[in-house]
Amino acid sequence: MSEEKKDIISKAPEIDLMVYVKKLWLARKQLIKVAGVSAILGLIIAFSLPPMYKVEVTLAPESGKGGGSEISGMASMLGLGNMTGGANADALTVSLFPDIVKSTPFILELFDIHVRTSKDSLEQTLVSYIEQEKAPWWKVIPSLPGKAIHGILSLYSDKQKKESDNIDAFHLTGTQMGAISKLRSSITANVDKKTGMTNVTVTLQDPLTAAIVADSVVTKLQKYITSYRASKAQQDCDYLEQLYKERQQEYYQAQQSYANYMDANKNVILQRVLTEGERLQNEMSLAFQVYSQVATQLQVARAKVQEAKPVFVVVEPASVPLHTAGLSKIIISMGFVILFIMIAIVWVLFGKDFYSSIKSELYS
């Protein structure tokens, strides 16, 4: 070891642990008081937090086998190409789950869900339940003046009632935006990119309501995804339905025209009559070919729409939770005690001396 390094090590300040222990021992009464106050504060905070119940539903994407491959094979045999979206369509729709459950149209559709609480068997809408959920006192106190003014104004007008009855997604009211914000924070969807498994989580203050909402979210989510996947197929199917009826009518008319002409010219051997009969027969055959081809395409389109309906299966259904979610009151209280004691220890060991030195420099 060089001379310079030895000098640096010798000049480094030595840490005397006994000095720190002595400071903590002398301040033991203060630390005990801090622990007691922080425990009381932690209990106040813990009991002010309303209990939350979490319901989690696990969904699995469809395998992409079975019906899809059969329809693709049938379409290929008929010369119509690949009529299914394949695995890419499944991956695309699964990736949309988190965005869909947070979207305003999806949340607004949940407003009218009828829910019940574990303490009351009477049904109410979800938006009414959300407005009745409790909030911690530190969130309620700042909003009291606004609620008081809003309550006074509601006595002189029925605007509040109209707001709850009429929902315009383009012009949302403050109350509706507040309910949407609460539901967005209560409903989440997470997708495992490797397996495609999706977890839909609903967290509310009542266990029965949380289970009902979770089940409703999954049902509406399935309708959303089915509508998304089947929208193009349904448009093609509707178009082919209309085209099928038109081609069917044209074929029937051509068939009737040929039959009427042949009945009117029985036993006639004029070349003019034979030529006209052959022309009508060719028109009837051509109309039948077009009609038959459109009918085949319509059958494949109908099968494609049917295939798009089952998007995912529920692996773990919704059930009423028995225990609250999140940290227990004891853990919250202990967390406050540990945090404040650590702050007090830092103050006793370093903060007090630092504050005294700064104070002496300012007043010297």
LINWOVEN-V67102 format. One line per field, one symbol per residue. phi: phi as a letter, one per 20 degrees, with the letter a starting at -180 (. if undefined). psi: psi as a letter, one per 40 degrees, with the letter a starting at -180 (. if undefined). Layout:
BEGIN
phi = ???
psi = ???
END
This chain:
BEGIN
phi = .fffffffffeffeeeffffffffffdffffffffffffffffffffffffddddcddddfffndngffffffffffemdmeedfmfffffffffegffffeffgffffegefeccdfdbefebfffffffeffcgffefgfefgffffffffffdbdffffffedddfeceeffffffffffffedcccdeffemfcdddcccecfffffffffffffffffffffffeffffffffffffffffffffffffffffffffffcfmedfffffffffffffffffffffffffffffffffffffffffebdeecffbffecfenfffffffffffffffffffffffcffffffffffffde
psi = hiddddddddehhhhhddddddddddedddddddddddddddddddedhihhhhhhhhihiieeibdddddddddddefeaheidaddddddddeeddddeeiddddddedehhiiieehehiiiddddddeiiiideddddeddddddddddedeifdddddddhhhddgiidddddddddddedhihhhhddeehhhhhhhiehdddddddddddddddddddddddedddddddddddddddddddddddddddddddddefiehehdddddddddddddddddddddddddddddddddddddedgdiihdhiiihidiiiaiidddddddddddddddddddddddddddddddddde.
END
